[in-house]
Amino acid sequence: MSKQIDIKKIHSKIQLMKNTAEELEQLGKNFPALSRNMVRILASLKMLEINISDVVNLERDN
């Protein structure tokens, strides 16, 4: 009884999180703690994006 993973939905949510983090980074330019934390979050999101985008691209190619 395994559940299917909706990789496209995961990819979409990661993109949404990335866009939100980028916006917050821009809004926080004069708020150093926010800006620094957004840079860290974006780095983590980039790793997720790399892992997920590989799978999404494989699905598109097939």
Chimera marker file (.cmm) of the C-alpha trace (Angstrom):
<marker_set name="trace">
<marker id="1" x="0.000" y="0.000" z="0.000" r="1" g="1" b="0" radius="0.5"/>
<marker id="2" x="2.435" y="2.668" z="-1.135" r="1" g="1" b="0" radius="0.5"/>
<marker id="3" x="1.389" y="6.228" z="-1.821" r="1" g="1" b="0" radius="0.5"/>
<marker id="4" x="2.356" y="7.979" z="-5.033" r="1" g="1" b="0" radius="0.5"/>
<marker id="5" x="4.576" y="11.013" z="-4.708" r="1" g="1" b="0" radius="0.5"/>
<marker id="6" x="3.371" y="14.044" z="-6.653" r="1" g="1" b="0" radius="0.5"/>
<marker id="7" x="6.800" y="15.302" z="-7.706" r="1" g="1" b="0" radius="0.5"/>
<marker id="8" x="5.348" y="18.084" z="-9.864" r="1" g="1" b="0" radius="0.5"/>
<marker id="9" x="3.401" y="19.457" z="-6.904" r="1" g="1" b="0" radius="0.5"/>
<marker id="10" x="6.529" y="19.296" z="-4.736" r="1" g="1" b="0" radius="0.5"/>
<marker id="11" x="8.470" y="21.133" z="-7.443" r="1" g="1" b="0" radius="0.5"/>
<marker id="12" x="5.761" y="23.791" z="-7.642" r="1" g="1" b="0" radius="0.5"/>
<marker id="13" x="5.778" y="24.316" z="-3.861" r="1" g="1" b="0" radius="0.5"/>
<marker id="14" x="9.576" y="24.619" z="-3.810" r="1" g="1" b="0" radius="0.5"/>
<marker id="15" x="9.360" y="27.290" z="-6.526" r="1" g="1" b="0" radius="0.5"/>
<marker id="16" x="6.737" y="29.142" z="-4.492" r="1" g="1" b="0" radius="0.5"/>
<marker id="17" x="8.944" y="29.000" z="-1.397" r="1" g="1" b="0" radius="0.5"/>
<marker id="18" x="11.924" y="30.209" z="-3.424" r="1" g="1" b="0" radius="0.5"/>
<marker id="19" x="9.980" y="33.163" z="-4.818" r="1" g="1" b="0" radius="0.5"/>
<marker id="20" x="8.728" y="34.080" z="-1.342" r="1" g="1" b="0" radius="0.5"/>
<marker id="21" x="12.227" y="33.846" z="0.167" r="1" g="1" b="0" radius="0.5"/>
<marker id="22" x="13.648" y="36.020" z="-2.625" r="1" g="1" b="0" radius="0.5"/>
<marker id="23" x="10.942" y="38.606" z="-2.014" r="1" g="1" b="0" radius="0.5"/>
<marker id="24" x="11.577" y="38.578" z="1.737" r="1" g="1" b="0" radius="0.5"/>
<marker id="25" x="15.313" y="38.946" z="1.132" r="1" g="1" b="0" radius="0.5"/>
<marker id="26" x="14.646" y="42.079" z="-0.927" r="1" g="1" b="0" radius="0.5"/>
<marker id="27" x="12.211" y="43.463" z="1.652" r="1" g="1" b="0" radius="0.5"/>
<marker id="28" x="14.740" y="42.781" z="4.412" r="1" g="1" b="0" radius="0.5"/>
<marker id="29" x="17.699" y="44.631" z="2.859" r="1" g="1" b="0" radius="0.5"/>
<marker id="30" x="17.609" y="47.068" z="5.803" r="1" g="1" b="0" radius="0.5"/>
<marker id="31" x="16.938" y="44.267" z="8.296" r="1" g="1" b="0" radius="0.5"/>
<marker id="32" x="20.228" y="42.312" z="8.399" r="1" g="1" b="0" radius="0.5"/>
<marker id="33" x="18.964" y="39.308" z="10.389" r="1" g="1" b="0" radius="0.5"/>
<marker id="34" x="16.100" y="38.751" z="7.948" r="1" g="1" b="0" radius="0.5"/>
<marker id="35" x="18.346" y="39.165" z="4.927" r="1" g="1" b="0" radius="0.5"/>
<marker id="36" x="20.965" y="36.732" z="6.267" r="1" g="1" b="0" radius="0.5"/>
<marker id="37" x="18.353" y="34.132" z="7.143" r="1" g="1" b="0" radius="0.5"/>
<marker id="38" x="16.745" y="34.406" z="3.722" r="1" g="1" b="0" radius="0.5"/>
<marker id="39" x="20.145" y="33.750" z="2.124" r="1" g="1" b="0" radius="0.5"/>
<marker id="40" x="20.429" y="30.587" z="4.230" r="1" g="1" b="0" radius="0.5"/>
<marker id="41" x="16.910" y="29.500" z="3.365" r="1" g="1" b="0" radius="0.5"/>
<marker id="42" x="17.563" y="30.105" z="-0.329" r="1" g="1" b="0" radius="0.5"/>
<marker id="43" x="20.659" y="27.907" z="-0.141" r="1" g="1" b="0" radius="0.5"/>
<marker id="44" x="18.608" y="25.078" z="1.358" r="1" g="1" b="0" radius="0.5"/>
<marker id="45" x="15.874" y="25.574" z="-1.210" r="1" g="1" b="0" radius="0.5"/>
<marker id="46" x="18.477" y="25.449" z="-3.970" r="1" g="1" b="0" radius="0.5"/>
<marker id="47" x="19.546" y="21.988" z="-2.795" r="1" g="1" b="0" radius="0.5"/>
<marker id="48" x="15.914" y="20.825" z="-2.800" r="1" g="1" b="0" radius="0.5"/>
<marker id="49" x="15.407" y="22.398" z="-6.206" r="1" g="1" b="0" radius="0.5"/>
<marker id="50" x="18.424" y="20.590" z="-7.643" r="1" g="1" b="0" radius="0.5"/>
<marker id="51" x="17.242" y="17.232" z="-6.295" r="1" g="1" b="0" radius="0.5"/>
<marker id="52" x="13.626" y="17.626" z="-7.373" r="1" g="1" b="0" radius="0.5"/>
<marker id="53" x="14.244" y="19.310" z="-10.722" r="1" g="1" b="0" radius="0.5"/>
<marker id="54" x="16.319" y="16.319" z="-11.836" r="1" g="1" b="0" radius="0.5"/>
<marker id="55" x="13.354" y="14.031" z="-11.271" r="1" g="1" b="0" radius="0.5"/>
<marker id="56" x="10.880" y="16.480" z="-12.852" r="1" g="1" b="0" radius="0.5"/>
<marker id="57" x="13.107" y="16.771" z="-15.928" r="1" g="1" b="0" radius="0.5"/>
<marker id="58" x="13.363" y="12.972" z="-16.191" r="1" g="1" b="0" radius="0.5"/>
<marker id="59" x="9.574" y="12.720" z="-16.122" r="1" g="1" b="0" radius="0.5"/>
<marker id="60" x="9.259" y="15.384" z="-18.837" r="1" g="1" b="0" radius="0.5"/>
<marker id="61" x="11.771" y="13.588" z="-21.073" r="1" g="1" b="0" radius="0.5"/>
<marker id="62" x="9.876" y="10.293" z="-20.862" r="1" g="1" b="0" radius="0.5"/>
<link id1="1" id2="2" r="1" g="1" b="0" radius="0.2"/>
<link id1="2" id2="3" r="1" g="1" b="0" radius="0.2"/>
<link id1="3" id2="4" r="1" g="1" b="0" radius="0.2"/>
<link id1="4" id2="5" r="1" g="1" b="0" radius="0.2"/>
<link id1="5" id2="6" r="1" g="1" b="0" radius="0.2"/>
<link id1="6" id2="7" r="1" g="1" b="0" radius="0.2"/>
<link id1="7" id2="8" r="1" g="1" b="0" radius="0.2"/>
<link id1="8" id2="9" r="1" g="1" b="0" radius="0.2"/>
<link id1="9" id2="10" r="1" g="1" b="0" radius="0.2"/>
<link id1="10" id2="11" r="1" g="1" b="0" radius="0.2"/>
<link id1="11" id2="12" r="1" g="1" b="0" radius="0.2"/>
<link id1="12" id2="13" r="1" g="1" b="0" radius="0.2"/>
<link id1="13" id2="14" r="1" g="1" b="0" radius="0.2"/>
<link id1="14" id2="15" r="1" g="1" b="0" radius="0.2"/>
<link id1="15" id2="16" r="1" g="1" b="0" radius="0.2"/>
<link id1="16" id2="17" r="1" g="1" b="0" radius="0.2"/>
<link id1="17" id2="18" r="1" g="1" b="0" radius="0.2"/>
<link id1="18" id2="19" r="1" g="1" b="0" radius="0.2"/>
<link id1="19" id2="20" r="1" g="1" b="0" radius="0.2"/>
<link id1="20" id2="21" r="1" g="1" b="0" radius="0.2"/>
<link id1="21" id2="22" r="1" g="1" b="0" radius="0.2"/>
<link id1="22" id2="23" r="1" g="1" b="0" radius="0.2"/>
<link id1="23" id2="24" r="1" g="1" b="0" radius="0.2"/>
<link id1="24" id2="25" r="1" g="1" b="0" radius="0.2"/>
<link id1="25" id2="26" r="1" g="1" b="0" radius="0.2"/>
<link id1="26" id2="27" r="1" g="1" b="0" radius="0.2"/>
<link id1="27" id2="28" r="1" g="1" b="0" radius="0.2"/>
<link id1="28" id2="29" r="1" g="1" b="0" radius="0.2"/>
<link id1="29" id2="30" r="1" g="1" b="0" radius="0.2"/>
<link id1="30" id2="31" r="1" g="1" b="0" radius="0.2"/>
<link id1="31" id2="32" r="1" g="1" b="0" radius="0.2"/>
<link id1="32" id2="33" r="1" g="1" b="0" radius="0.2"/>
<link id1="33" id2="34" r="1" g="1" b="0" radius="0.2"/>
<link id1="34" id2="35" r="1" g="1" b="0" radius="0.2"/>
<link id1="35" id2="36" r="1" g="1" b="0" radius="0.2"/>
<link id1="36" id2="37" r="1" g="1" b="0" radius="0.2"/>
<link id1="37" id2="38" r="1" g="1" b="0" radius="0.2"/>
<link id1="38" id2="39" r="1" g="1" b="0" radius="0.2"/>
<link id1="39" id2="40" r="1" g="1" b="0" radius="0.2"/>
<link id1="40" id2="41" r="1" g="1" b="0" radius="0.2"/>
<link id1="41" id2="42" r="1" g="1" b="0" radius="0.2"/>
<link id1="42" id2="43" r="1" g="1" b="0" radius="0.2"/>
<link id1="43" id2="44" r="1" g="1" b="0" radius="0.2"/>
<link id1="44" id2="45" r="1" g="1" b="0" radius="0.2"/>
<link id1="45" id2="46" r="1" g="1" b="0" radius="0.2"/>
<link id1="46" id2="47" r="1" g="1" b="0" radius="0.2"/>
<link id1="47" id2="48" r="1" g="1" b="0" radius="0.2"/>
<link id1="48" id2="49" r="1" g="1" b="0" radius="0.2"/>
<link id1="49" id2="50" r="1" g="1" b="0" radius="0.2"/>
<link id1="50" id2="51" r="1" g="1" b="0" radius="0.2"/>
<link id1="51" id2="52" r="1" g="1" b="0" radius="0.2"/>
<link id1="52" id2="53" r="1" g="1" b="0" radius="0.2"/>
<link id1="53" id2="54" r="1" g="1" b="0" radius="0.2"/>
<link id1="54" id2="55" r="1" g="1" b="0" radius="0.2"/>
<link id1="55" id2="56" r="1" g="1" b="0" radius="0.2"/>
<link id1="56" id2="57" r="1" g="1" b="0" radius="0.2"/>
<link id1="57" id2="58" r="1" g="1" b="0" radius="0.2"/>
<link id1="58" id2="59" r="1" g="1" b="0" radius="0.2"/>
<link id1="59" id2="60" r="1" g="1" b="0" radius="0.2"/>
<link id1="60" id2="61" r="1" g="1" b="0" radius="0.2"/>
<link id1="61" id2="62" r="1" g="1" b="0" radius="0.2"/>
</marker_set>
